[in-house]
Amino acid sequence: MRTIDTTQPLELIDGTFLCVERIGNQLTLRNLTTGDYKNLHVAELTSRLLTPPAMVSLPERSLAALPKPEQEELSTVAAHLREMETGERAGHDTPRPEYDPATRSLTHRMEAKAAELAGTEFEMSVPTLKRKLKAYRESGAAGLIDKRKQRTFERFDNVDERVYSVMCSIVDDQTNQATGTVARLIRTLGRRLDELYPTDEVPVPSDATLRRRFAELTKGRYTTGKATSRRSRDNTPKRVHKSTIRLLPGAEVQLDSTIMDIEVLGEDGKLTRPCLTIAVDVATRSIVAATLRLDATKGTDHAFLLAQMLTGPQFRPDRSAFRAELNLALINTHHGLKLLAPEVRRPLEEARPFVYPRQITTDNGKDYLSETFRAACVTFESDIVLSAIHTPTDKAVVERMFQTINTLFTMQLPGYIGNSPVNRGRRPKDAPVLDIHTLFELFDDWVINCWQNTPNSALRDRLDPSITLTPNQAFAAATDLFGSMPISLDADMFIELLPSDWRAIGAAGIQFDRRFYDCADINKYRRKKSNIPHKDNKWEFKYHPYDPLVIWLRDPDGGWIECRDRKEHLATEPHAGDFQAARREAFRRATAITNAAATGTPMPLPSISETEDTFAPTDPSSETPAPKTTKLTRFNPTKEDQS
């Protein structure tokens, strides 16, 4: 331990002082030149001394770094050296005569120890004992460690610096190139060395050595792996990583979209994969809003997300009639699947967290940069934060949520196709699939019933991390921290944030999306033009993306006029679900026949069992003629047909 003599003058950086008093850790020093006094803490002397005493050098060798068997061997050797020097022996009070320091010199004790260890695994000569005894006196048992066993070296010490530099540049260049093999890297290395050093003889290791060295350089960089993984790794920020903790609901809401790994029936009867957009509250891990689209998302879709977040369920339009229609078709087509009953769904929907998004984090897509979405955020004072380009970690919560949705929700539904082409299954072509509206209702039911009530490993109790909370519990726990409570939008403001369209009002009402909407309140506007010339004097109305049974016409006198689908009552008719399924199957058959005729491909002929009369005689001698089959001819349209 370093010490100083306080009775002698102390050379400090601001002069020569003499310690005149010490009380505890405080020193009173007097300047020998000026006679001034100053108080100083004893720990400050280390930094104020001009020539501080040398630090105690710690041994370079460490016993903790050795395997346990080697530590036991060193302990045995140390015990022999201790007995040779002091005569102490474990378990005995008196030394052995040949090692008694009172009667034998150190030289005699060394000779006796060398004779004792002869023929054992610890055999050592007298000079070796002298050397080890000196090391033991200086550093204890750690001084007995063989330095050769702790020697360190770099993997590329035996590789020429020019070769190593070119190898590094080759690995860096593979980020945006197509994936190749290690053999290609070795060939590229040879060509570049010939180009850079045409007159020098650069020593190149063997192919086996190069393979080992390239394996060390490319570890974790996916140089010979997937190109997508390689680019994702290269996009990792080159800085110190840190996690941002959000304590209050709404402090940050992350938005993102993805193509789901499921096929649904589109409006044209073809199978397509929908696009899911969700809004996730980072503090509670709650899915506070979602949309499903068959085409690309737009700014109006994200404005509808904002409407869901800011409006309580009591002020949203009632979709129970449309859900009843979907549930009938779902039960008849997909056994085991059904929507939540209204009395079950209502309390679950009311318990869903209602958050006001103060910050919305999105990527740099055009739909998020649209003026419609930005104007809605400005209206409700929500800040938009764009993530860095090609940096999905800026919104890691919503990115990870898509994988959870795929595992816990999408994978359990009919029409699931797998998360990659190598995981695709062989699904029968006539297997029933869901439509976009049913899929959305199933997803919304799963969110409020399952996800919001499932413990999340990211939501842990601060005092006892073994306790995990559900998103609903985390929201309830955070409500005590609110200084102000957000108020829900009313029904009129929710309708204002819905997508808009423009139509004329005819005698039968408003025709939109192959439906007619009507009500008695629009009688005074039938067959009349609006006062909006830049929209061809059409009338503006709002529609709900997931409830096609109702629209809202903007009343020139103020407010909204609710117009219902004229065929809404068919949803409650008996066998409505059977009719819906049969209508879809007939539409698919008609589409197949039309496509076959247009391409000139004949439809498959029915099998013999389908054309025979079930009750026809099977006797070959019977005079009953064989059933006739209709011959399908190839369709060749003429110019008149085409016109």
For each residue, the residues with C-beta under 8 A, 3 or more apart:
1: 56
2: 52 53 54 55 56
3: 53
4: 10 45 49 53
5: 8
6: 10 19 22 27
7: 19
8: 5
9: 16 17 18 32
10: 4 6 16 17 18 19 29 45 49
11: 16 49 50 51
12: 15 16 17 29 45 48 49 50
13: 48 49 50
14: 48
15: 12 31 32 33 34
16: 9 10 11 12 31 32 33
17: 9 10 12 29 30 31 32 38
18: 9 10 29 30 32
19: 6 7 10 22 27 28 29
20: 28 29 30 37
21: 27 28
22: 6 19 26 27 28 42
23: 26 28
24:
25: 41 42 43
26: 22 23 39 40 41 42
27: 6 19 21 22 39 40 41 42 45
28: 19 20 21 22 23 37 38 39
29: 10 12 17 18 19 20 37 38 39 40
30: 17 18 20 35 36 37
31: 15 16 17 34 35 36 37 38
32: 9 15 16 17 18 35
33: 15 16
34: 15 31
35: 30 31 32
36: 30 31
37: 20 28 29 30 31
38: 17 28 29 31
39: 26 27 28 29
40: 26 27 29 44 45 48
41: 25 26 27 44
42: 22 25 26 27 45
43: 25 46
44: 40 41 47 48
45: 4 10 12 27 40 42 48 49 52
46: 43 49 52
47: 44
48: 12 13 14 40 44 45
49: 4 10 11 12 13 45 46 52
50: 11 12 13
51: 11
52: 2 45 46 49
53: 2 3 4
54: 2
55: 2
56: 1 2
57:
58:
59: 62 139 140 142 143
60: 147 150
61: 139 142 143 145 147 150
62: 59 65 66 142 145 150
63: 66 71 74 141 142 145
64:
65: 62 150
66: 62 63 70 71 74 145 149
67: 70 71
68: 71 72
69: 72 73
70: 66 67 73 74 149
71: 63 66 67 68 74 75
72: 68 69 75 76
73: 69 70 76 77 122
74: 63 66 70 71 77 78 141 144 145
75: 71 72 78 79 141
76: 72 73 79 80 122
77: 73 74 80 81 122 132 144
78: 74 75 81 82 136 140 141 144
79: 75 76 82 83 89 90
80: 76 77 83 84 113 117 122
81: 77 78 84 85 129 132 133 136 144
82: 78 79 85 86 88 136
83: 79 80 86 87 88 89 95 96 99 113
84: 80 81 99 106 109 110 112 113 129 133
85: 81 82 101 106 109 133 136 137
86: 82 83 95 101
87: 83 95 96 99 100 101
88: 82 83 95
89: 79 83 92 95 96 99
90: 79
91:
92: 89 95 96
93:
94:
95: 83 86 87 88 89 92 99 100 101
96: 83 87 89 92 99 100
97: 100 103 104
98: 104 108 109 112
99: 83 84 87 89 95 96 104 109 112 113
100: 87 95 96 97 103 104
101: 85 86 87 95 104 106 109
102:
103: 97 100
104: 97 98 99 100 101 108 109 112
105: 108 109
106: 84 85 101 109 110
107: 110 111
108: 98 104 105 111 112
109: 84 85 98 99 101 104 105 106 112 113
110: 84 106 107 113 114 126 129 130 133
111: 107 108 114 115 126
112: 84 98 99 104 108 109 115 116
113: 80 83 84 99 109 110 116 117 124 129
114: 110 111 117 118 124 125 126 129
115: 111 112 118
116: 112 113
117: 80 113 114 120 122 123 124
118: 114 115 123
119: 123
120: 117 123
121:
122: 73 76 77 80 117
123: 117 118 119 120
124: 113 114 117 128 129 132
125: 114 128 129
126: 110 111 114 129 130
127: 130 131
128: 124 125 131 132
129: 81 84 110 113 114 124 125 126 132 133
130: 110 126 127 133 134
131: 127 128 134 135
132: 77 81 124 128 129 135 136 144
133: 81 84 85 110 129 130 136 137
134: 130 131 137 138
135: 131 132 138 139 143 144
136: 78 81 82 85 132 133 139 140 141 143 144
137: 85 133 134 143
138: 134 135 143
139: 59 61 135 136 142 143
140: 59 78 136 143
141: 63 74 75 78 136 144
142: 59 61 62 63 139 145
143: 59 61 135 136 137 138 139 140
144: 74 77 78 81 132 135 136 141
145: 61 62 63 66 74 142 149 150
146: 149 150
147: 60 61 150 151
148: 151
149: 66 70 145 146
150: 60 61 62 65 145 146 147
151: 147 148
152:
153: 157
154: 157
155: 213 216
156: 159 164 213
157: 153 154
158: 205
159: 156 163 164 167 205 209 213
160: 163 164 202 203 204
161: 164 165
162: 165 166 193 196 197 202
163: 159 160 166 167 189 193 202 203 204 205
164: 156 159 160 161 167 168
165: 161 162 168 169
166: 162 163 169 170 189 192 193 196
167: 159 163 164 170 171 185 189 210 213 214 217
168: 164 165 171 172 217
169: 165 166 172 173 192
170: 166 167 173 174 185 188 189 192
171: 167 168 174 185 214 217 218 221 223
172: 168 169 175
173: 169 170 177
174: 170 171 177 179 180 185 223 230
175: 172 230 231 234
176: 231
177: 173 174 180
178: 227
179: 174 223 224 225 226 227 230
180: 174 177 184 185 224
181: 184 185 224
182: 185 186 211 214 215 224
183: 186 187
184: 180 181 187 188
185: 167 170 171 174 180 181 182 188 189 214 223
186: 182 183 189 190 207 210 211 214
187: 183 184 190 191
188: 170 184 185 191 192
189: 163 166 167 170 185 186 192 193 204 210
190: 186 187 193 194 204
191: 187 188 194 195
192: 166 169 170 188 189 195 196
193: 162 163 166 189 190 196 197 202 204
194: 190 191 197 198
195: 191 192 198
196: 162 166 192 193
197: 162 193 194 200 202
198: 194 195
199:
200: 197
201:
202: 160 162 163 193 197
203: 160 163
204: 160 163 189 190 193 210
205: 158 159 163 209 210 213
206: 209 210
207: 186 210 211
208: 211 212
209: 159 205 206 212 213
210: 167 186 189 204 205 206 207 213 214
211: 182 186 207 208 214 215
212: 208 209 215 216
213: 155 156 159 167 205 209 210 216 217
214: 167 171 182 185 186 210 211 217 218 223
215: 182 211 212 218 219
216: 155 212 213 219
217: 167 168 171 213 214 221 223
218: 171 214 215 221 222 223 224
219: 215 216
220: 233
221: 171 217 218 230 233 234
222: 218 225 226 227 229 230 233
223: 171 174 179 185 214 217 218 230
224: 179 180 181 182 218
225: 179 222 229 230
226: 179 222 229 230
227: 178 179 222 230 231
228: 231 232
229: 222 225 226 232 233
230: 174 175 179 221 222 223 225 226 227 233 234
231: 175 176 227 228 234 235 390
232: 228 229 235 236 392
233: 220 221 222 229 230 236
234: 175 221 230 231
235: 231 232 390 391
236: 232 233 393
237: 241 388 391 393
238:
239:
240:
241: 237
242:
243:
244: 252
245:
246: 251 252 282 283
247: 251 283 478 481
248: 251 283 478 481 482
249: 281 283 284 286 353 355 475 478
250: 253 281 283 355 356 357 358 486
251: 246 247 248 282 283 358 359
252: 244 246 281 282 283 358 359 360 361
253: 250 279 280 281 282 288 309 355 357 359 360 361
254: 279 280 282 360 361 362 395 397 398
255: 277 278 279 302 305 360 361 362 368 395 398
256: 277 278 362 363 395 398 399 402
257: 275 276 277 297 365 367
258: 275 276 402
259: 273 274 275 276
260: 273 274 275 276 406 410
261: 273 406 410 411 416 417 418 419
262: 273 274 410 413 415 416 417 434 439
263: 271 272 273 415 417 433
264: 271 272 273 274 294 415 433 434 435 436 439
265: 269 270 271 433 434 435 436 584
266: 269 270 271 272 294 436
267: 294
268:
269: 265 266 584 587 588 591
270: 265 266
271: 263 264 265 266 415 433
272: 263 264 266 294
273: 259 260 261 262 263 264 417
274: 259 260 262 264 292 293 294 436 439
275: 257 258 259 260 292 293 294 295 296 297
276: 257 258 259 260 290 291 292 402 405 443
277: 255 256 257 290 291 292 293 297 301 302 305
278: 255 256 287 289 290 398 401 402 405
279: 253 254 255 287 288 289 290 305 308 309 357 360 398
280: 253 254 285 286 287 288 397 398 401
281: 249 250 252 253 284 285 286 288 353 355 357 471
282: 246 251 252 253 254 285 397
283: 246 247 248 249 250 251 252 474 478
284: 249 281 353 355 459 471 472 474 475 478
285: 280 281 282 397 401 456 458 459 471 474
286: 249 280 281 352 353 355 452 471 472 474 475
287: 278 279 280 290 401 447 451 452
288: 253 279 280 281 308 309 352 353 355
289: 278 279 305 306 308 309
290: 276 277 278 279 287 305 308 440 443 444 447
291: 276 277 297 301 302 304 305 440 545
292: 274 275 276 277 436 439 440 443 546
293: 274 275 277 296 297 301 436 545
294: 264 266 267 272 274 275 436
295: 275
296: 275 293 367
297: 257 275 277 291 293 301 302 367
298: 301 302 367 370 372
299: 302 303 367 368 370 371 372 373 374
300: 303 304 372 373 499 500
301: 277 291 293 297 298 304 305 367 499 545
302: 255 277 291 297 298 299 305 306 367 368 370 372 373 376
303: 299 300 306 307 372 373 376 497
304: 291 300 301 307 308 497 498 499 545
305: 255 277 279 289 290 291 301 302 308 309
306: 289 302 303 309 310 357 373 376 377 380 382 497
307: 303 304 310 311 489 493 494 497 498
308: 279 288 289 290 304 305 311 316
309: 253 279 288 289 305 306 355 356 357
310: 306 307 356 380 486 488 489 493
311: 307 308 315 316 488 489 490 493 494
312: 315 316 354 488
313: 316 346 349 350 352
314: 350 488
315: 311 312 488 489 490 491 494
316: 308 311 312 313 491 494
317: 491 494 495 544 547 550
318: 321
319: 322 323 544 546 547
320: 323 324 342
321: 318 324 325 549 568 571
322: 319 325 326 437 546 547 548 549 571
323: 319 320 326 327 339 342 441
324: 320 321 327 328 571 572
325: 321 322 328 329 549 571 576 580
326: 322 323 329 330 339 437 438 441
327: 323 324 330 331 338 339
328: 324 325 331 332 571 576 577 580
329: 325 326 332 333 438 576 577 580 581
330: 326 327 333 334 337 338 339 434 438 577
331: 327 328 334 335 337 338 577
332: 328 329 577 578 580 581
333: 329 330 432 577 580 581
334: 330 331 337 414 432 434
335: 331
336:
337: 330 331 334 413 414 442
338: 327 330 331
339: 323 326 327 330 345 441 442 445
340: 344 345 348 445 449
341: 344 345
342: 320 323 345 346
343: 346
344: 340 341 347 348
345: 339 340 341 342 348 349 445 448 449
346: 313 342 343 349 350
347: 344 350 351
348: 340 344 345 351 352 448 449 452
349: 313 345 346 352 448
350: 313 314 346 347
351: 347 348 448 452 472
352: 286 288 313 348 349 447 448 452 472
353: 249 281 284 286 288 452 471 472 475
354: 312 486 488
355: 249 250 253 281 284 286 288 309 475 486
356: 250 309 310 380 486
357: 250 253 279 281 306 309 360 382
358: 250 251 252 382 383
359: 251 252 253 382 383 385
360: 252 253 254 255 279 357 377 382 383 384 385
361: 252 253 254 255 385 386 387 394 395
362: 254 255 256 365 368 384 385 386 387 395
363: 256 368 386 387 395
364: 368 369 386 387 389
365: 257 362 368 369
366: 369 370
367: 257 296 297 298 299 301 302 370 373
368: 255 299 302 362 363 364 365 373 384 386
369: 364 365 366 373 374
370: 298 299 302 366 367 373 374
371: 299 374 375
372: 298 299 300 302 303 375 376
373: 299 300 302 303 306 367 368 369 370 376 377
374: 299 369 370 371 377 378 384
375: 371 372 378 379
376: 302 303 306 372 373 379 380 497
377: 306 360 373 374 380 382 383 384
378: 374 375 381
379: 375 376
380: 306 310 356 376 377
381: 378
382: 306 357 358 359 360 377
383: 358 359 360 377
384: 360 362 368 374 377
385: 359 360 361 362
386: 361 362 363 364 368
387: 361 362 363 364 391 392 394 395
388: 237 391 394
389: 364
390: 231 235
391: 235 237 387 388 394
392: 232 387 395 396 399
393: 236 237 396 399
394: 361 387 388 391
395: 254 255 256 361 362 363 387 392 398 399
396: 392 393 399 400
397: 254 280 282 285 400 401
398: 254 255 256 278 279 280 395 401 402
399: 256 392 393 395 396 402 403
400: 396 397 403 404
401: 278 280 285 287 397 398 404 405
402: 256 258 276 278 398 399 405 406
403: 399 400 406 407
404: 400 401 407 408
405: 276 278 401 402 408 409 410 443
406: 260 261 402 403 409 410 411 419
407: 403 404 410 411
408: 404 405 411 412 446 450 451
409: 405 406 412 413 443 446 450
410: 260 261 262 405 406 407 413 416
411: 261 406 407 408 416
412: 408 409 416
413: 262 337 409 410 416 434 439 442
414: 334 337 431 432 433 434
415: 262 263 264 271 427 431 433 434
416: 261 262 410 411 412 413
417: 261 262 263 273 424 425 427
418: 261 421 422 423 424 425
419: 261 406 423
420: 423 424
421: 418 424
422: 418
423: 418 419 420
424: 417 418 420 421
425: 417 418
426:
427: 415 417 431
428: 431
429:
430:
431: 414 415 427 428
432: 333 334 414 581
433: 263 264 265 271 414 415
434: 262 264 265 330 334 413 414 415 438 439 442
435: 264 265 438 439
436: 264 265 266 274 292 293 294 439 440
437: 322 326 440 441 546 548
438: 326 329 330 434 435 441 442
439: 262 264 274 292 413 434 435 436 442 443
440: 290 291 292 436 437 443 444 546
441: 323 326 339 437 438 444 445 546
442: 337 339 413 434 438 439 445 446
443: 276 290 292 405 409 439 440 446 447
444: 290 440 441 447 448
445: 339 340 345 441 442 448 449
446: 408 409 442 443 449 450 451
447: 287 290 352 443 444 450 451 452
448: 345 348 349 351 352 444 445 451 452
449: 340 345 348 445 446 452 453
450: 408 409 446 447 453 454
451: 287 408 446 447 448 454 471
452: 286 287 348 351 352 353 447 448 449 470 471 472
453: 449 450 470 471 472
454: 450 451 470 471
455: 459 468 469 470
456: 285 459 468 469 470 471 474
457: 460 468
458: 285
459: 284 285 455 456 468 469 470 471 473 474
460: 457 465 466 467 468 469
461: 464 465 466 467 468 469
462: 465
463:
464: 461 467
465: 460 461 462
466: 460 461
467: 460 461 464
468: 455 456 457 459 460 461
469: 455 456 459 460 461 473 474 477
470: 452 453 454 455 456 459 473 474
471: 281 284 285 286 353 451 452 453 454 456 459 474 475
472: 284 286 351 352 353 452 453 475 476
473: 459 469 470 476 477
474: 283 284 285 286 456 459 469 470 471 477 478
475: 249 284 286 353 355 471 472 478 479
476: 472 473 479
477: 469 473 474 480
478: 247 248 249 283 284 474 475 481 482
479: 475 476 482
480: 477
481: 247 248 478
482: 248 478 479 485
483:
484:
485: 482
486: 250 310 354 355 356
487:
488: 310 311 312 314 315 354
489: 307 310 311 315 493 494 497
490: 311 315 493 494
491: 315 316 317 494 495
492: 495 496 559 560
493: 307 310 311 489 490 496 497
494: 307 311 315 316 317 489 490 491 497 498
495: 317 491 492 498 542 552 560
496: 492 493 542
497: 303 304 306 307 376 489 493 494
498: 304 307 494 495 542 543 544 545 552
499: 300 301 304 542 543 545
500: 300 540 541 542
501: 512 540 541 543
502: 535 536 538 539 540 541
503: 510 511 512 538 539 541
504: 510 529 538 539
505: 509 510 522 525 526 527 528 539 553
506: 509 510 511 526 527
507: 526 527
508: 511 516 518 566
509: 505 506 516 517 518 519 522 526 563 566
510: 503 504 505 506 516 517 518 522 539 541 551 553 563
511: 503 506 508 514 515 516 517
512: 501 503 515 517 541 543 551
513: 543 548
514: 511
515: 511 512 548 565 566 567
516: 508 509 510 511 565 566 567
517: 509 510 511 512 550 551 563 564 565 566
518: 508 509 510 522 563 564 566
519: 509 522 561 562 563 564
520: 523
521: 555 561
522: 505 509 510 518 519 525 526 553 561 563
523: 520 526
524: 528
525: 505 522 528 539 553
526: 505 506 507 509 522 523
527: 505 506 507
528: 505 524 525
529: 504 537 538
530: 535 537 538 539 540 556
531: 537 556
532: 535 537 538 540
533: 536 537
534:
535: 502 530 532 538 540
536: 502 533
537: 529 530 531 532 533
538: 502 503 504 529 530 532 535
539: 502 503 504 505 510 525 530 553 554
540: 500 501 502 530 532 535 553 554
541: 500 501 502 503 510 512 551 552 553 554 563
542: 495 496 498 499 500 551 552 554 560
543: 498 499 501 512 513 548 550 551 552
544: 317 319 498 547 548 550 551
545: 291 293 301 304 498 499
546: 292 319 322 437 440 441
547: 317 319 322 544 550
548: 322 437 513 515 543 544 565
549: 321 322 325 564 565 568 571
550: 317 517 543 544 547 562 563 564 565
551: 510 512 517 541 542 543 544 562 563
552: 495 498 541 542 543 560 561 562 563
553: 505 510 522 525 539 540 541 560 561 563
554: 539 540 541 542 560 561
555: 521 558 559 560 561
556: 530 531
557:
558: 555
559: 492 555
560: 492 495 542 552 553 554 555
561: 519 521 522 552 553 554 555
562: 519 550 551 552
563: 509 510 517 518 519 522 541 550 551 552 553
564: 517 518 519 549 550 568
565: 515 516 517 548 549 550 568
566: 508 509 515 516 517 518
567: 515 516 570
568: 321 549 564 565 571
569: 572 573
570: 567 573 576
571: 321 322 324 325 328 549 568 576
572: 324 569 576
573: 569 570 576
574:
575: 578 579
576: 325 328 329 570 571 572 573 579 580
577: 328 329 330 331 332 333 580 581
578: 332 575 581 582
579: 575 576 582 583
580: 325 328 329 332 333 576 577 583 584
581: 329 332 333 432 577 578 584 585
582: 578 579 585 586
583: 579 580 586 587
584: 265 269 580 581 587 588
585: 581 582 588 589
586: 582 583 589 590
587: 269 583 584 590 591
588: 269 584 585 591 592
589: 585 586 592 593
590: 586 587 593 594
591: 269 587 588 594 595
592: 588 589 595 596 603
593: 589 590 596 597 603
594: 590 591 597 598
595: 591 592 598 599
596: 592 593 599 601 602 603
597: 593 594 600 635
598: 594 595 635
599: 595 596
600: 597 634 635 636
601: 596
602: 596 632 633 634
603: 592 593 596 632
604:
605: 629 632
606: 610 611 629
607: 610 611
608: 611 612
609: 612
610: 606 607
611: 606 607 608 627 629
612: 608 609 616 627
613: 616 627
614:
615:
616: 612 613 624 627
617: 622 624
618: 622
619: 622
620:
621:
622: 617 618 619
623:
624: 616 617
625: 628
626:
627: 611 612 613 616
628: 625
629: 605 606 611
630:
631:
632: 602 603 605
633: 602
634: 600 602
635: 597 598 600
636: 600
637: 641 642
638: 641 642
639: 642 643
640: 643
641: 637 638
642: 637 638 639
643: 639 640
